[in-house]
Amino acid sequence: MSSPDMRAKAVTNPLRPTVRRLGRTLMRTAARGSLSMTLVVTMIPPAQADGGGRCGQRTFYKIHSLSPRNFFIPRTRYIDGPGGTITVTVTREYEVRAFRETENEEQVVITTGDLVRNLRKMGVPHLEERHMVFTGHEYSRTISKGMYGNMWYRVFGYRIGWSAWSVIGTCRHVRVASGIANVPSRVEGWRYWETKHPTFQGRTLSLDGADPGPGAGSGSGRPRWRGPTSATPLTRPTLPRKAPTTERTKQRRR
């Protein structure tokens, strides 16, 4: 009867821990791979990425600031007073257009129409690229006693800080343009305020709050000259007389 070979046991026993370590390594590698795949799928928008993990190139917009702005219609400002009632009506045709100020526009050309359309999709649906004012409405307001009433027709709108972004094939977002746009809306109306004197662009037009009296409306806008305040008549000023001069006699040479 042959005795068992102990060297064979010594050779085969160390293989079992190696197999266990290899199995654990493969399991950790598989776990890391599944985690990385989960992160990649989470970062890539499913609606934009295709089967190969690529994104379709497109351009989208962002709104950074939005503040109200009035677009006043030229030659529709009226001043009445002091006191009384002011009634105004718009029958003038005028067009208000959107205006944009671009800071940097290198890779993508942004037009005003594209900008307004995208801003409407982002929650400001009443914006317009251009607004035509054909007929307005009649508006009446009672002016406070001793005050002047001011009316000016306007189109409501916004001053919007915007930026345009491009999605590249690797699903990265790159800013391609940014700026400020003045965009009118579909809402219009009169603006009313009161002042102590008729003013325009910060300058006082007249200080006379009483009845203008005769001679008003001549077009000059200045009061009539009523002559000197003193009762003495004006006389022509007399010039001082010159002192008499003595004639010099020349001596003749002999």
C-alpha positions as CSV (number, residue, x, y, z in Angstrom):
1,M,0.0,0.0,0.0
2,S,1.5,3.3,-1.1
3,S,1.5,6.3,1.2
4,P,-0.2,9.5,0.0
5,D,2.1,12.1,-1.6
6,M,2.2,15.1,0.7
7,R,3.9,17.2,-1.8
8,A,0.9,17.1,-4.1
9,K,-1.3,18.5,-1.2
10,A,1.3,21.2,-0.6
11,V,1.1,22.2,-4.3
12,T,-2.7,22.1,-4.7
13,N,-3.8,23.8,-1.5
14,P,-2.5,27.3,-2.2
15,L,-4.6,27.5,-5.4
16,R,-7.9,27.9,-3.4
17,P,-7.2,31.3,-1.9
18,T,-6.0,32.5,-5.2
19,V,-9.3,31.5,-6.8
20,R,-11.2,33.2,-4.1
21,R,-9.2,36.4,-4.5
22,L,-9.7,36.3,-8.2
23,G,-13.4,35.9,-7.8
24,R,-13.7,38.8,-5.4
25,T,-11.6,41.0,-7.8
26,L,-14.0,40.1,-10.7
27,M,-17.0,40.9,-8.5
28,R,-15.6,44.3,-7.5
29,T,-14.7,45.1,-11.2
30,A,-18.2,44.2,-12.2
31,A,-19.7,46.4,-9.5
32,R,-17.5,49.3,-10.5
33,G,-18.5,48.9,-14.1
34,S,-22.2,48.8,-13.3
35,L,-21.9,52.0,-11.1
36,S,-20.0,53.9,-13.9
37,M,-22.7,52.9,-16.4
38,T,-25.4,54.1,-14.0
39,L,-23.6,57.5,-13.6
40,V,-23.2,57.8,-17.4
41,V,-26.9,57.1,-18.0
42,T,-27.9,59.5,-15.3
43,M,-25.8,62.4,-16.7
44,I,-26.9,62.0,-20.3
45,P,-30.5,63.2,-20.9
46,P,-32.4,60.3,-22.4
47,A,-34.3,62.5,-24.8
48,Q,-31.0,63.9,-26.3
49,A,-28.6,61.0,-26.2
50,D,-28.7,58.3,-28.9
51,G,-27.7,54.6,-28.5
52,G,-24.1,55.5,-28.7
53,G,-24.3,58.0,-25.8
54,R,-24.0,61.0,-28.2
55,C,-26.2,64.1,-28.1
56,G,-27.8,65.9,-31.1
57,Q,-26.4,69.4,-31.6
58,R,-28.9,72.2,-30.8
59,T,-29.2,75.7,-29.3
60,F,-31.2,76.7,-26.3
61,Y,-31.6,80.0,-24.3
62,K,-31.5,81.1,-20.7
63,I,-33.1,84.2,-19.0
64,H,-30.8,85.8,-16.4
65,S,-32.8,89.0,-15.7
66,L,-36.2,90.4,-16.6
67,S,-37.3,93.9,-15.7
68,P,-40.4,95.9,-16.9
69,R,-39.8,98.6,-19.5
70,N,-42.0,101.2,-21.1
71,F,-41.8,101.9,-24.9
72,F,-43.2,105.4,-25.2
73,I,-44.8,106.4,-28.5
74,P,-43.3,109.6,-29.9
75,R,-45.6,112.6,-30.3
76,T,-48.3,111.2,-28.0
77,R,-47.5,113.2,-24.9
78,Y,-50.0,115.8,-23.7
79,I,-50.0,118.3,-20.8
80,D,-53.2,120.0,-19.5
81,G,-53.9,122.2,-16.5
82,P,-53.8,123.5,-13.9
83,G,-56.7,121.5,-12.7
84,G,-59.7,120.4,-14.8
85,T,-60.0,117.2,-16.8
86,I,-57.7,115.7,-19.4
87,T,-59.1,113.4,-22.1
88,V,-56.9,111.7,-24.6
89,T,-57.4,109.3,-27.6
90,V,-54.8,107.4,-29.7
91,T,-55.4,107.3,-33.4
92,R,-51.8,107.2,-34.5
93,E,-50.1,104.3,-36.2
94,Y,-46.7,103.4,-34.9
95,E,-44.5,100.3,-34.8
96,V,-42.4,99.2,-31.8
97,R,-39.7,96.6,-32.6
98,A,-37.6,94.4,-30.3
99,F,-34.0,95.5,-30.0
100,R,-31.2,93.3,-28.8
101,E,-27.7,94.1,-27.6
102,T,-25.3,91.2,-28.1
103,E,-22.1,91.0,-26.1
104,N,-20.4,88.1,-27.8
105,E,-21.7,86.2,-30.8
106,E,-19.0,84.1,-32.4
107,Q,-20.1,80.6,-33.2
108,V,-23.9,81.0,-33.7
109,V,-25.7,83.9,-35.3
110,I,-28.7,84.9,-33.1
111,T,-31.5,86.8,-34.8
112,T,-34.1,88.9,-33.1
113,G,-36.9,86.6,-34.3
114,D,-35.2,83.5,-32.9
115,L,-34.6,85.2,-29.6
116,V,-38.2,86.3,-29.2
117,R,-39.6,82.9,-30.2
118,N,-37.5,81.2,-27.6
119,L,-38.3,83.7,-24.9
120,R,-42.0,83.1,-25.5
121,K,-41.4,79.3,-25.0
122,M,-39.6,80.0,-21.7
123,G,-42.7,81.5,-20.0
124,V,-43.2,85.0,-21.4
125,P,-45.8,84.2,-24.1
126,H,-47.0,87.8,-24.7
127,L,-43.7,89.0,-26.2
128,E,-43.6,90.3,-29.8
129,E,-40.9,91.0,-32.2
130,R,-42.8,94.0,-33.4
131,H,-46.0,95.7,-32.1
132,M,-48.2,97.9,-34.3
133,V,-50.3,100.6,-32.7
134,F,-53.2,101.5,-35.0
135,T,-55.9,102.8,-32.6
136,G,-55.9,103.1,-28.9
137,H,-58.6,104.0,-26.5
138,E,-60.1,107.1,-25.0
139,Y,-58.9,107.9,-21.4
140,S,-60.1,110.6,-19.1
141,R,-58.6,111.8,-15.8
142,T,-59.4,114.5,-13.3
143,I,-56.4,116.7,-12.6
144,S,-55.8,117.8,-9.0
145,K,-56.4,121.5,-8.2
146,G,-53.4,123.6,-9.1
147,M,-51.5,120.7,-10.7
148,Y,-50.8,119.9,-14.3
149,G,-51.8,116.5,-15.8
150,N,-49.4,114.6,-18.1
151,M,-50.3,111.8,-20.5
152,W,-48.0,109.6,-22.6
153,Y,-49.0,106.6,-24.6
154,R,-46.8,103.5,-24.1
155,V,-46.3,99.8,-25.0
156,F,-45.5,97.6,-22.1
157,G,-42.4,95.4,-22.4
158,Y,-39.3,94.0,-20.8
159,R,-35.6,94.5,-20.7
160,I,-34.2,90.9,-20.7
161,G,-30.7,89.6,-20.0
162,W,-30.3,86.4,-22.0
163,S,-27.7,83.9,-23.1
164,A,-27.6,81.3,-25.9
165,W,-26.1,77.9,-25.3
166,S,-25.1,75.1,-27.8
167,V,-25.2,71.4,-27.0
168,I,-22.3,69.6,-28.6
169,G,-21.9,65.9,-29.5
170,T,-20.5,65.0,-26.1
171,C,-23.6,66.5,-24.4
172,R,-21.6,69.5,-23.0
173,H,-23.3,72.9,-22.9
174,V,-21.2,75.8,-24.4
175,R,-22.3,79.4,-24.2
176,V,-22.2,80.9,-27.7
177,A,-23.8,84.3,-27.2
178,S,-25.2,86.6,-24.6
179,G,-26.7,90.1,-24.3
180,I,-29.6,92.3,-23.4
181,A,-32.9,92.6,-25.4
182,N,-35.6,95.2,-25.2
183,V,-38.8,93.4,-26.2
184,P,-42.3,94.8,-26.4
185,S,-45.4,92.9,-25.4
186,R,-49.1,92.9,-26.6
187,V,-50.2,95.2,-23.9
188,E,-50.5,99.0,-24.3
189,G,-52.1,102.0,-22.6
190,W,-51.7,105.5,-21.2
191,R,-49.4,106.6,-18.4
192,Y,-50.7,109.5,-16.2
193,W,-48.8,111.7,-13.7
194,E,-49.0,115.2,-12.2
195,T,-46.5,118.0,-11.9
196,K,-46.5,121.5,-10.4
197,H,-45.4,123.0,-13.6
198,P,-45.4,121.9,-17.3
199,T,-42.2,120.0,-17.8
200,F,-40.5,118.0,-20.6
201,Q,-37.4,116.0,-20.2
202,G,-36.7,117.4,-16.8
203,R,-37.0,121.1,-18.0
204,T,-39.8,123.4,-16.9
205,L,-41.7,124.8,-19.8
206,S,-43.6,127.5,-18.0
207,L,-43.9,129.0,-14.5
208,D,-47.2,130.9,-15.1
209,G,-50.0,128.9,-13.5
210,A,-52.7,131.7,-13.9
211,D,-54.8,132.8,-16.9
212,P,-52.4,133.6,-19.8
213,G,-54.5,136.6,-20.7
214,P,-54.5,138.4,-24.1
215,G,-51.7,137.7,-26.5
216,A,-51.4,134.1,-25.5
217,G,-50.9,131.5,-28.2
218,S,-48.7,133.7,-30.4
219,G,-46.3,130.8,-30.7
220,S,-43.3,132.5,-29.0
221,G,-44.1,131.1,-25.6
222,R,-42.7,134.3,-23.9
223,P,-44.7,137.0,-22.1
224,R,-45.5,140.3,-23.9
225,W,-43.2,143.3,-23.2
226,R,-45.3,145.9,-21.4
227,G,-42.8,148.8,-21.6
228,P,-40.8,150.5,-18.8
229,T,-42.1,150.4,-15.3
230,S,-41.3,154.1,-14.5
231,A,-43.7,156.9,-15.4
232,T,-41.1,159.3,-16.8
233,P,-40.8,159.3,-20.6
234,L,-37.7,158.1,-22.2
235,T,-35.5,160.8,-23.7
236,R,-32.6,160.6,-26.0
237,P,-29.3,160.8,-24.0
238,T,-27.3,164.0,-24.7
239,L,-23.6,163.7,-25.4
240,P,-21.1,165.9,-23.6
241,R,-19.8,168.8,-25.6
242,K,-16.1,169.0,-26.6
243,A,-13.9,171.7,-25.2
244,P,-12.9,174.4,-27.7
245,T,-9.5,173.9,-29.2
246,T,-6.9,176.7,-30.0
247,E,-5.5,176.8,-33.5
248,R,-1.7,176.6,-33.7
249,T,0.0,179.0,-36.1
250,K,3.0,177.7,-38.0
251,Q,6.1,180.0,-38.1
252,R,7.4,180.7,-41.5
253,R,11.0,180.3,-42.3
254,R,12.9,183.4,-43.5
